[in-house]
Amino acid sequence: MNKILCDVYRSLKKDEAYLYVEQKKGLKELPEELLEIFGPAEKTLTLILTEEKKLARAEATKVMAEIEEKGFYLQMPPPRETYMLDLFCKKDKSDHEC
């Protein structure tokens, strides 16, 4: 498959989680469990996906392969950097991190 007309959906439940699906299939053929975990979805983008396409956090070839195999590609949020934990955790009186 050289090109895929792809819709990208943003999860309204999980921050920075995105689903890439073939436009002609949409969300209707996705596993029920995936849709429950992903939560309500908002369509954010339609694009023509090619092997040469530059994506922010994924290789286009991997996205295309997973869409072809599974019918979707799930992009999860990037891992939090350890040095950034102080922004998310508060130290208690004994100076232990959360």
Backbone atoms as SQL, in Angstrom:
CREATE TABLE atoms (id INTEGER PRIMARY KEY, chain TEXT, resi INTEGER, resn TEXT, atom TEXT, x REAL, y REAL, z REAL);
INSERT INTO atoms VALUES
  (1, 'A', 1, 'MET', 'N', 0.851, -1.176, 0.000),
  (2, 'A', 1, 'MET', 'CA', 0.000, 0.000, 0.000),
  (3, 'A', 1, 'MET', 'C', 0.897, 1.240, 0.000),
  (4, 'A', 2, 'ASN', 'N', 0.794, 2.066, -1.022),
  (5, 'A', 2, 'ASN', 'CA', 1.679, 3.220, -1.142),
  (6, 'A', 2, 'ASN', 'C', 1.133, 4.493, -0.518),
  (7, 'A', 3, 'LYS', 'N', -0.200, 4.619, -0.506),
  (8, 'A', 3, 'LYS', 'CA', -0.840, 5.803, 0.067),
  (9, 'A', 3, 'LYS', 'C', -2.073, 5.376, 0.854),
  (10, 'A', 4, 'ILE', 'N', -2.330, 6.090, 1.931),
  (11, 'A', 4, 'ILE', 'CA', -3.545, 5.861, 2.717),
  (12, 'A', 4, 'ILE', 'C', -4.168, 7.225, 2.997),
  (13, 'A', 5, 'LEU', 'N', -5.441, 7.370, 2.643),
  (14, 'A', 5, 'LEU', 'CA', -6.176, 8.560, 3.045),
  (15, 'A', 5, 'LEU', 'C', -6.593, 8.311, 4.489),
  (16, 'A', 6, 'CYS', 'N', -6.061, 9.104, 5.376),
  (17, 'A', 6, 'CYS', 'CA', -6.109, 8.806, 6.805),
  (18, 'A', 6, 'CYS', 'C', -6.783, 9.932, 7.592),
  (19, 'A', 7, 'ASP', 'N', -7.649, 9.549, 8.535),
  (20, 'A', 7, 'ASP', 'CA', -8.213, 10.496, 9.498),
  (21, 'A', 7, 'ASP', 'C', -7.496, 10.296, 10.824),
  (22, 'A', 8, 'VAL', 'N', -7.215, 11.387, 11.496),
  (23, 'A', 8, 'VAL', 'CA', -6.559, 11.337, 12.800),
  (24, 'A', 8, 'VAL', 'C', -7.542, 11.882, 13.832),
  (25, 'A', 9, 'TYR', 'N', -7.754, 11.090, 14.887),
  (26, 'A', 9, 'TYR', 'CA', -8.673, 11.461, 15.958),
  (27, 'A', 9, 'TYR', 'C', -7.902, 11.674, 17.247),
  (28, 'A', 10, 'ARG', 'N', -8.293, 12.701, 17.975),
  (29, 'A', 10, 'ARG', 'CA', -7.698, 13.016, 19.276),
  (30, 'A', 10, 'ARG', 'C', -8.632, 12.507, 20.361),
  (31, 'A', 11, 'SER', 'N', -8.058, 11.877, 21.365),
  (32, 'A', 11, 'SER', 'CA', -8.855, 11.407, 22.498),
  (33, 'A', 11, 'SER', 'C', -9.213, 12.587, 23.392),
  (34, 'A', 12, 'LEU', 'N', -10.482, 12.674, 23.752),
  (35, 'A', 12, 'LEU', 'CA', -10.910, 13.705, 24.695),
  (36, 'A', 12, 'LEU', 'C', -10.757, 13.213, 26.134),
  (37, 'A', 13, 'LYS', 'N', -10.399, 11.945, 26.284),
  (38, 'A', 13, 'LYS', 'CA', -10.228, 11.322, 27.602),
  (39, 'A', 13, 'LYS', 'C', -8.751, 11.229, 27.991),
  (40, 'A', 14, 'LYS', 'N', -7.906, 10.861, 27.042),
  (41, 'A', 14, 'LYS', 'CA', -6.474, 10.664, 27.305),
  (42, 'A', 14, 'LYS', 'C', -5.679, 11.756, 26.584),
  (43, 'A', 15, 'ASP', 'N', -5.037, 12.604, 27.356),
  (44, 'A', 15, 'ASP', 'CA', -4.265, 13.708, 26.799),
  (45, 'A', 15, 'ASP', 'C', -3.149, 13.196, 25.887),
  (46, 'A', 16, 'GLU', 'N', -3.019, 13.794, 24.734),
  (47, 'A', 16, 'GLU', 'CA', -1.977, 13.485, 23.746),
  (48, 'A', 16, 'GLU', 'C', -2.059, 12.079, 23.156),
  (49, 'A', 17, 'ALA', 'N', -3.234, 11.467, 23.182),
  (50, 'A', 17, 'ALA', 'CA', -3.433, 10.162, 22.538),
  (51, 'A', 17, 'ALA', 'C', -4.187, 10.394, 21.230),
  (52, 'A', 18, 'TYR', 'N', -3.710, 9.751, 20.159),
  (53, 'A', 18, 'TYR', 'CA', -4.299, 9.934, 18.834),
  (54, 'A', 18, 'TYR', 'C', -4.497, 8.583, 18.158),
  (55, 'A', 19, 'LEU', 'N', -5.567, 8.484, 17.378),
  (56, 'A', 19, 'LEU', 'CA', -5.842, 7.294, 16.576),
  (57, 'A', 19, 'LEU', 'C', -5.773, 7.670, 15.104),
  (58, 'A', 20, 'TYR', 'N', -4.988, 6.916, 14.354),
  (59, 'A', 20, 'TYR', 'CA', -4.910, 7.072, 12.902),
  (60, 'A', 20, 'TYR', 'C', -5.709, 5.926, 12.291),
  (61, 'A', 21, 'VAL', 'N', -6.661, 6.246, 11.423),
  (62, 'A', 21, 'VAL', 'CA', -7.475, 5.219, 10.774),
  (63, 'A', 21, 'VAL', 'C', -7.649, 5.561, 9.298),
  (64, 'A', 22, 'GLU', 'N', -7.888, 4.530, 8.505),
  (65, 'A', 22, 'GLU', 'CA', -8.181, 4.749, 7.095),
  (66, 'A', 22, 'GLU', 'C', -9.520, 5.468, 6.999),
  (67, 'A', 23, 'GLN', 'N', -9.576, 6.537, 6.217),
  (68, 'A', 23, 'GLN', 'CA', -10.774, 7.369, 6.187),
  (69, 'A', 23, 'GLN', 'C', -12.027, 6.598, 5.791),
  (70, 'A', 24, 'LYS', 'N', -11.913, 5.716, 4.808),
  (71, 'A', 24, 'LYS', 'CA', -13.115, 5.021, 4.336),
  (72, 'A', 24, 'LYS', 'C', -13.684, 4.053, 5.377),
  (73, 'A', 25, 'LYS', 'N', -12.866, 3.639, 6.346),
  (74, 'A', 25, 'LYS', 'CA', -13.343, 2.731, 7.400),
  (75, 'A', 25, 'LYS', 'C', -13.756, 3.482, 8.665),
  (76, 'A', 26, 'GLY', 'N', -13.089, 4.574, 8.951),
  (77, 'A', 26, 'GLY', 'CA', -13.419, 5.368, 10.128),
  (78, 'A', 26, 'GLY', 'C', -13.254, 4.594, 11.425),
  (79, 'A', 27, 'LEU', 'N', -14.036, 4.973, 12.422),
  (80, 'A', 27, 'LEU', 'CA', -13.951, 4.353, 13.749),
  (81, 'A', 27, 'LEU', 'C', -14.870, 3.152, 13.906),
  (82, 'A', 28, 'LYS', 'N', -15.768, 2.948, 12.954),
  (83, 'A', 28, 'LYS', 'CA', -16.814, 1.926, 13.134),
  (84, 'A', 28, 'LYS', 'C', -16.292, 0.495, 13.197),
  (85, 'A', 29, 'GLU', 'N', -15.118, 0.216, 12.640),
  (86, 'A', 29, 'GLU', 'CA', -14.588, -1.152, 12.638),
  (87, 'A', 29, 'GLU', 'C', -13.538, -1.401, 13.718),
  (88, 'A', 30, 'LEU', 'N', -13.331, -0.437, 14.593),
  (89, 'A', 30, 'LEU', 'CA', -12.314, -0.592, 15.636),
  (90, 'A', 30, 'LEU', 'C', -12.835, -1.460, 16.775),
  (91, 'A', 31, 'PRO', 'N', -11.920, -2.150, 17.474),
  (92, 'A', 31, 'PRO', 'CA', -12.333, -2.985, 18.609),
  (93, 'A', 31, 'PRO', 'C', -13.035, -2.152, 19.691),
  (94, 'A', 32, 'GLU', 'N', -14.092, -2.693, 20.227),
  (95, 'A', 32, 'GLU', 'CA', -14.887, -2.026, 21.268),
  (96, 'A', 32, 'GLU', 'C', -14.019, -1.629, 22.465),
  (97, 'A', 33, 'GLU', 'N', -13.107, -2.523, 22.871),
  (98, 'A', 33, 'GLU', 'CA', -12.241, -2.261, 24.027),
  (99, 'A', 33, 'GLU', 'C', -11.361, -1.034, 23.787),
  (100, 'A', 34, 'LEU', 'N', -10.849, -0.914, 22.570),
  (101, 'A', 34, 'LEU', 'CA', -10.004, 0.226, 22.228),
  (102, 'A', 34, 'LEU', 'C', -10.802, 1.519, 22.338),
  (103, 'A', 35, 'LEU', 'N', -12.002, 1.521, 21.801),
  (104, 'A', 35, 'LEU', 'CA', -12.836, 2.721, 21.840),
  (105, 'A', 35, 'LEU', 'C', -13.211, 3.107, 23.268),
  (106, 'A', 36, 'GLU', 'N', -13.421, 2.113, 24.132),
  (107, 'A', 36, 'GLU', 'CA', -13.732, 2.400, 25.536),
  (108, 'A', 36, 'GLU', 'C', -12.543, 3.053, 26.234),
  (109, 'A', 37, 'ILE', 'N', -11.354, 2.519, 25.999),
  (110, 'A', 37, 'ILE', 'CA', -10.145, 3.065, 26.620),
  (111, 'A', 37, 'ILE', 'C', -9.820, 4.443, 26.046),
  (112, 'A', 38, 'PHE', 'N', -9.945, 4.593, 24.733),
  (113, 'A', 38, 'PHE', 'CA', -9.627, 5.850, 24.049),
  (114, 'A', 38, 'PHE', 'C', -10.603, 6.952, 24.446),
  (115, 'A', 39, 'GLY', 'N', -11.852, 6.580, 24.666),
  (116, 'A', 39, 'GLY', 'CA', -12.872, 7.551, 25.056),
  (117, 'A', 39, 'GLY', 'C', -13.418, 8.314, 23.866),
  (118, 'A', 40, 'PRO', 'N', -14.162, 9.386, 24.139),
  (119, 'A', 40, 'PRO', 'CA', -14.725, 10.185, 23.052),
  (120, 'A', 40, 'PRO', 'C', -13.606, 10.713, 22.154),
  (121, 'A', 41, 'ALA', 'N', -13.859, 10.706, 20.850),
  (122, 'A', 41, 'ALA', 'CA', -12.831, 11.103, 19.886),
  (123, 'A', 41, 'ALA', 'C', -13.279, 12.328, 19.101),
  (124, 'A', 42, 'GLU', 'N', -12.304, 13.181, 18.810),
  (125, 'A', 42, 'GLU', 'CA', -12.553, 14.369, 18.008),
  (126, 'A', 42, 'GLU', 'C', -11.643, 14.306, 16.782),
  (127, 'A', 43, 'LYS', 'N', -12.228, 14.374, 15.595),
  (128, 'A', 43, 'LYS', 'CA', -11.422, 14.345, 14.369),
  (129, 'A', 43, 'LYS', 'C', -10.620, 15.637, 14.286),
  (130, 'A', 44, 'THR', 'N', -9.300, 15.483, 14.145),
  (131, 'A', 44, 'THR', 'CA', -8.437, 16.661, 14.135),
  (132, 'A', 44, 'THR', 'C', -7.775, 16.920, 12.794),
  (133, 'A', 45, 'LEU', 'N', -7.696, 15.873, 11.957),
  (134, 'A', 45, 'LEU', 'CA', -6.897, 16.019, 10.747),
  (135, 'A', 45, 'LEU', 'C', -7.226, 14.923, 9.750),
  (136, 'A', 46, 'THR', 'N', -7.182, 15.263, 8.476),
  (137, 'A', 46, 'THR', 'CA', -7.230, 14.277, 7.403),
  (138, 'A', 46, 'THR', 'C', -5.965, 14.492, 6.584),
  (139, 'A', 47, 'LEU', 'N', -5.263, 13.407, 6.280),
  (140, 'A', 47, 'LEU', 'CA', -4.026, 13.541, 5.510),
  (141, 'A', 47, 'LEU', 'C', -3.827, 12.344, 4.595),
  (142, 'A', 48, 'ILE', 'N', -3.023, 12.557, 3.578),
  (143, 'A', 48, 'ILE', 'CA', -2.613, 11.457, 2.708),
  (144, 'A', 48, 'ILE', 'C', -1.292, 10.957, 3.268),
  (145, 'A', 49, 'LEU', 'N', -1.317, 9.748, 3.768),
  (146, 'A', 49, 'LEU', 'CA', -0.150, 9.153, 4.405),
  (147, 'A', 49, 'LEU', 'C', 0.650, 8.385, 3.364),
  (148, 'A', 50, 'THR', 'N', 1.918, 8.739, 3.212),
  (149, 'A', 50, 'THR', 'CA', 2.842, 8.030, 2.327),
  (150, 'A', 50, 'THR', 'C', 4.068, 7.643, 3.141),
  (151, 'A', 51, 'GLU', 'N', 4.880, 6.758, 2.594),
  (152, 'A', 51, 'GLU', 'CA', 6.092, 6.327, 3.304),
  (153, 'A', 51, 'GLU', 'C', 7.053, 7.488, 3.547),
  (154, 'A', 52, 'GLU', 'N', 7.004, 8.503, 2.703),
  (155, 'A', 52, 'GLU', 'CA', 7.905, 9.649, 2.817),
  (156, 'A', 52, 'GLU', 'C', 7.376, 10.725, 3.758),
  (157, 'A', 53, 'LYS', 'N', 6.128, 10.613, 4.166),
  (158, 'A', 53, 'LYS', 'CA', 5.485, 11.643, 4.991),
  (159, 'A', 53, 'LYS', 'C', 6.203, 11.784, 6.332),
  (160, 'A', 54, 'LYS', 'N', 6.478, 13.020, 6.716),
  (161, 'A', 54, 'LYS', 'CA', 7.106, 13.300, 8.013),
  (162, 'A', 54, 'LYS', 'C', 6.008, 13.480, 9.056),
  (163, 'A', 55, 'LEU', 'N', 6.090, 12.709, 10.119),
  (164, 'A', 55, 'LEU', 'CA', 5.152, 12.814, 11.233),
  (165, 'A', 55, 'LEU', 'C', 5.927, 13.213, 12.480),
  (166, 'A', 56, 'ALA', 'N', 5.258, 13.879, 13.393),
  (167, 'A', 56, 'ALA', 'CA', 5.934, 14.408, 14.583),
  (168, 'A', 56, 'ALA', 'C', 6.492, 13.326, 15.499),
  (169, 'A', 57, 'ARG', 'N', 5.699, 12.281, 15.791),
  (170, 'A', 57, 'ARG', 'CA', 6.130, 11.304, 16.797),
  (171, 'A', 57, 'ARG', 'C', 6.061, 9.865, 16.338),
  (172, 'A', 58, 'ALA', 'N', 6.038, 9.623, 15.045),
  (173, 'A', 58, 'ALA', 'CA', 5.970, 8.243, 14.557),
  (174, 'A', 58, 'ALA', 'C', 6.565, 8.168, 13.159),
  (175, 'A', 59, 'GLU', 'N', 7.016, 6.982, 12.809),
  (176, 'A', 59, 'GLU', 'CA', 7.495, 6.731, 11.457),
  (177, 'A', 59, 'GLU', 'C', 6.289, 6.415, 10.579),
  (178, 'A', 60, 'ALA', 'N', 6.178, 7.081, 9.453),
  (179, 'A', 60, 'ALA', 'CA', 5.033, 6.880, 8.556),
  (180, 'A', 60, 'ALA', 'C', 4.906, 5.421, 8.124),
  (181, 'A', 61, 'THR', 'N', 6.033, 4.752, 7.889),
  (182, 'A', 61, 'THR', 'CA', 5.977, 3.348, 7.463),
  (183, 'A', 61, 'THR', 'C', 5.358, 2.467, 8.545),
  (184, 'A', 62, 'LYS', 'N', 5.670, 2.747, 9.805),
  (185, 'A', 62, 'LYS', 'CA', 5.094, 1.977, 10.915),
  (186, 'A', 62, 'LYS', 'C', 3.595, 2.246, 11.038),
  (187, 'A', 63, 'VAL', 'N', 3.211, 3.509, 10.928),
  (188, 'A', 63, 'VAL', 'CA', 1.796, 3.875, 11.004),
  (189, 'A', 63, 'VAL', 'C', 1.023, 3.166, 9.895),
  (190, 'A', 64, 'MET', 'N', 1.547, 3.207, 8.680),
  (191, 'A', 64, 'MET', 'CA', 0.885, 2.572, 7.537),
  (192, 'A', 64, 'MET', 'C', 0.778, 1.060, 7.732),
  (193, 'A', 65, 'ALA', 'N', 1.845, 0.441, 8.212),
  (194, 'A', 65, 'ALA', 'CA', 1.844, -1.010, 8.425),
  (195, 'A', 65, 'ALA', 'C', 0.795, -1.413, 9.461),
  (196, 'A', 66, 'GLU', 'N', 0.690, -0.657, 10.545),
  (197, 'A', 66, 'GLU', 'CA', -0.289, -0.993, 11.584),
  (198, 'A', 66, 'GLU', 'C', -1.720, -0.751, 11.114),
  (199, 'A', 67, 'ILE', 'N', -1.933, 0.293, 10.327),
  (200, 'A', 67, 'ILE', 'CA', -3.271, 0.529, 9.772),
  (201, 'A', 67, 'ILE', 'C', -3.645, -0.631, 8.854),
  (202, 'A', 68, 'GLU', 'N', -2.687, -1.083, 8.068),
  (203, 'A', 68, 'GLU', 'CA', -2.938, -2.203, 7.155),
  (204, 'A', 68, 'GLU', 'C', -3.213, -3.499, 7.929),
  (205, 'A', 69, 'GLU', 'N', -2.434, -3.751, 8.993),
  (206, 'A', 69, 'GLU', 'CA', -2.574, -4.978, 9.794),
  (207, 'A', 69, 'GLU', 'C', -3.782, -4.969, 10.719),
  (208, 'A', 70, 'LYS', 'N', -3.900, -3.895, 11.523),
  (209, 'A', 70, 'LYS', 'CA', -4.900, -3.848, 12.594),
  (210, 'A', 70, 'LYS', 'C', -6.119, -2.989, 12.276),
  (211, 'A', 71, 'GLY', 'N', -5.954, -2.102, 11.296),
  (212, 'A', 71, 'GLY', 'CA', -7.041, -1.169, 10.983),
  (213, 'A', 71, 'GLY', 'C', -6.899, 0.166, 11.693),
  (214, 'A', 72, 'PHE', 'N', -5.825, 0.320, 12.492),
  (215, 'A', 72, 'PHE', 'CA', -5.597, 1.576, 13.208),
  (216, 'A', 72, 'PHE', 'C', -4.146, 1.655, 13.667),
  (217, 'A', 73, 'TYR', 'N', -3.724, 2.871, 14.010),
  (218, 'A', 73, 'TYR', 'CA', -2.451, 3.091, 14.692),
  (219, 'A', 73, 'TYR', 'C', -2.769, 3.969, 15.896),
  (220, 'A', 74, 'LEU', 'N', -2.390, 3.532, 17.071),
  (221, 'A', 74, 'LEU', 'CA', -2.622, 4.286, 18.300),
  (222, 'A', 74, 'LEU', 'C', -1.328, 4.970, 18.709),
  (223, 'A', 75, 'GLN', 'N', -1.356, 6.288, 18.742),
  (224, 'A', 75, 'GLN', 'CA', -0.200, 7.066, 19.190),
  (225, 'A', 75, 'GLN', 'C', -0.460, 7.503, 20.623),
  (226, 'A', 76, 'MET', 'N', 0.373, 7.029, 21.517),
  (227, 'A', 76, 'MET', 'CA', 0.234, 7.352, 22.936),
  (228, 'A', 76, 'MET', 'C', 1.079, 8.579, 23.277),
  (229, 'A', 77, 'PRO', 'N', 0.806, 9.202, 24.423),
  (230, 'A', 77, 'PRO', 'CA', 1.604, 10.361, 24.831),
  (231, 'A', 77, 'PRO', 'C', 3.069, 9.971, 25.015),
  (232, 'A', 78, 'PRO', 'N', 3.972, 10.916, 24.792),
  (233, 'A', 78, 'PRO', 'CA', 5.386, 10.604, 25.017),
  (234, 'A', 78, 'PRO', 'C', 5.626, 10.378, 26.502),
  (235, 'A', 79, 'PRO', 'N', 6.638, 9.571, 26.846),
  (236, 'A', 79, 'PRO', 'CA', 6.931, 9.349, 28.267),
  (237, 'A', 79, 'PRO', 'C', 7.399, 10.650, 28.915),
  (238, 'A', 80, 'ARG', 'N', 7.055, 10.805, 30.162),
  (239, 'A', 80, 'ARG', 'CA', 7.490, 11.996, 30.910),
  (240, 'A', 80, 'ARG', 'C', 8.970, 11.846, 31.248),
  (241, 'A', 81, 'GLU', 'N', 9.695, 12.914, 31.087),
  (242, 'A', 81, 'GLU', 'CA', 11.117, 12.902, 31.415),
  (243, 'A', 81, 'GLU', 'C', 11.278, 12.951, 32.934),
  (244, 'A', 82, 'THR', 'N', 12.247, 12.226, 33.458),
  (245, 'A', 82, 'THR', 'CA', 12.449, 12.174, 34.904),
  (246, 'A', 82, 'THR', 'C', 12.752, 13.556, 35.477),
  (247, 'A', 83, 'TYR', 'N', 13.506, 14.342, 34.754),
  (248, 'A', 83, 'TYR', 'CA', 13.843, 15.660, 35.270),
  (249, 'A', 83, 'TYR', 'C', 12.620, 16.579, 35.330),
  (250, 'A', 84, 'MET', 'N', 11.527, 16.192, 34.666),
  (251, 'A', 84, 'MET', 'CA', 10.310, 16.996, 34.674),
  (252, 'A', 84, 'MET', 'C', 9.357, 16.581, 35.796),
  (253, 'A', 85, 'LEU', 'N', 9.681, 15.512, 36.525),
  (254, 'A', 85, 'LEU', 'CA', 8.771, 15.014, 37.550),
  (255, 'A', 85, 'LEU', 'C', 8.462, 16.045, 38.627),
  (256, 'A', 86, 'ASP', 'N', 9.403, 16.939, 38.899),
  (257, 'A', 86, 'ASP', 'CA', 9.145, 17.940, 39.929),
  (258, 'A', 86, 'ASP', 'C', 7.992, 18.865, 39.558),
  (259, 'A', 87, 'LEU', 'N', 7.663, 18.933, 38.301),
  (260, 'A', 87, 'LEU', 'CA', 6.511, 19.726, 37.882),
  (261, 'A', 87, 'LEU', 'C', 5.201, 19.015, 38.198),
  (262, 'A', 88, 'PHE', 'N', 5.248, 17.688, 38.296),
  (263, 'A', 88, 'PHE', 'CA', 4.045, 16.890, 38.493),
  (264, 'A', 88, 'PHE', 'C', 3.916, 16.342, 39.913),
  (265, 'A', 89, 'CYS', 'N', 5.008, 16.281, 40.651),
  (266, 'A', 89, 'CYS', 'CA', 4.994, 15.700, 41.997),
  (267, 'A', 89, 'CYS', 'C', 5.400, 16.764, 43.009),
  (268, 'A', 90, 'LYS', 'N', 4.836, 16.677, 44.176),
  (269, 'A', 90, 'LYS', 'CA', 5.224, 17.572, 45.266),
  (270, 'A', 90, 'LYS', 'C', 5.992, 16.762, 46.296),
  (271, 'A', 91, 'LYS', 'N', 6.984, 17.377, 46.869),
  (272, 'A', 91, 'LYS', 'CA', 7.734, 16.704, 47.932),
  (273, 'A', 91, 'LYS', 'C', 6.996, 16.898, 49.248),
  (274, 'A', 92, 'ASP', 'N', 6.978, 15.837, 50.055),
  (275, 'A', 92, 'ASP', 'CA', 6.356, 15.966, 51.374),
  (276, 'A', 92, 'ASP', 'C', 7.399, 16.488, 52.368),
  (277, 'A', 93, 'LYS', 'N', 7.022, 16.606, 53.633),
  (278, 'A', 93, 'LYS', 'CA', 7.915, 17.174, 54.645),
  (279, 'A', 93, 'LYS', 'C', 9.196, 16.377, 54.824),
  (280, 'A', 94, 'SER', 'N', 9.151, 15.066, 54.582),
  (281, 'A', 94, 'SER', 'CA', 10.354, 14.248, 54.754),
  (282, 'A', 94, 'SER', 'C', 11.214, 14.252, 53.488),
  (283, 'A', 95, 'ASP', 'N', 10.865, 15.105, 52.544),
  (284, 'A', 95, 'ASP', 'CA', 11.620, 15.274, 51.307),
  (285, 'A', 95, 'ASP', 'C', 11.556, 14.057, 50.386),
  (286, 'A', 96, 'HIS', 'N', 10.519, 13.230, 50.535),
  (287, 'A', 96, 'HIS', 'CA', 10.324, 12.101, 49.629),
  (288, 'A', 96, 'HIS', 'C', 9.477, 12.548, 48.448),
  (289, 'A', 97, 'GLU', 'N', 9.847, 12.055, 47.285),
  (290, 'A', 97, 'GLU', 'CA', 9.052, 12.380, 46.100),
  (291, 'A', 97, 'GLU', 'C', 7.860, 11.452, 46.009),
  (292, 'A', 98, 'CYS', 'N', 6.821, 11.895, 45.311),
  (293, 'A', 98, 'CYS', 'CA', 5.623, 11.069, 45.165),
  (294, 'A', 98, 'CYS', 'C', 5.843, 9.897, 44.241);
